[in-house]
């Protein structure tokens, strides 16, 4: 039960940026990037990758056999953003994303521990 809750929390954390795949207007609201900006396409693609992470987390919630791989992929996604954000001087425009990932470290830590114990 606790495993499923941790994976569901991780899926939820990634759901909003994943929704930008289907509602590109969210890209402007989440990241402050206008549709004509060259970065918009990259962020739209990023939303597709987040959709994959949501699917993977939901799959891990249901199927214990995928939890190790899912934990590594989810950890790389979350930790790499936090490291890059820190290295970029912690830009205020991306603070809410960093906070979401920081909060997500709790269920991620639990998921990692339970998958690899």
N, C-alpha and C positions, 0 to 999 in steps of 0.2 A: 504494500500500500504506500509506504513512504517513498519507494522508488518511483512509482507512478506519479505521485504528487511533485516530486522534484523534476521529473521530465515534463510534466504538464506546465510547471512554472517556467521552465526554460523555453518551452514552445510559446507560451504567452508573451514572454519578454521579446521574442523574435517576431511575433505576429504583426505588430504595428508596422515595422519597416517592410515586412513581407507584403502587407496589403498595398503598398505603393506600386507593386507590380500590376495590380488591377485598377488602382486609382492613382495615376501618376501625379495628380494635384497634391497628393501627400508629400511628394518629394520637395516641392516648394515650401510646404509648411514645416516639414521635419528638418530640412537642411538649408533652407533659404536660397535654393538654386532655381533660377527661372528656367522655363521650358526651352528657351533659345540658347541657353548656356551649354557649352560643350560637355560639361560635367554631368548634365542632366541624363544623358544616355547611359553613362557609367553608373549613376545612382539607380537608374531604372533596372539595369542589369543586376546591380547589387541587391535590389528587391527580389529578383528571381532566385538569387543565391540564398537569401534569407527564407524564402518560401521552402527551399530545399531543407534548410535547417529545421524549420517548423515541422515539416513532414518527418524528418529523421528523428526529432525529439518525440513526436507522437508515436512513431514506430517503436522507439526505444521504450516508451511507456507501456506498450503492449507486448513487446517481444524481448525478453531478457537477452537473447543471443546477439542482439545488435548493440547492446549498451556500451561495450568497450569501444567499438568504432565510433559510435555516436558521441561518446564522452570526449574522445580525442578531437573530433571535428568541431564540436561545439566549443571546446576549450580553446582551440586554435583561433576560432572566430572571435570569441570574446576577449581573450587575453591579448591577441595581436592588436585589436582596436585600442585597448587600454594602454598598451605599450606605445603605440604610434601616437595616440592622443597626448600622452605624457611627453613624448619626445618632441612634439610640435608645440610645446609650451602650454598645453591644456587650453586650447581655444574655447572661449566662452560659448560660441555658437554651437558647439558639440557637447557641452556639459551635460545636457539631459540624457544623451546617449551614453556617455561615460557613467553617469549615475545609474542608469538602468543596468549596464553591464556590471558595475560594482555590486549592486543589489543581487544580480544574478550569480555572483560568485558563490553565494551561500548554497543555492540548489545545485550549482555546478560542482562544488566541492563534495557535496553529499552524493551526487550521481557518480562522480569519479571514484570516490572511496568505495561505494557499494559495487561498482562495476569491476573494480580491480582488486578487491580484497580476497 
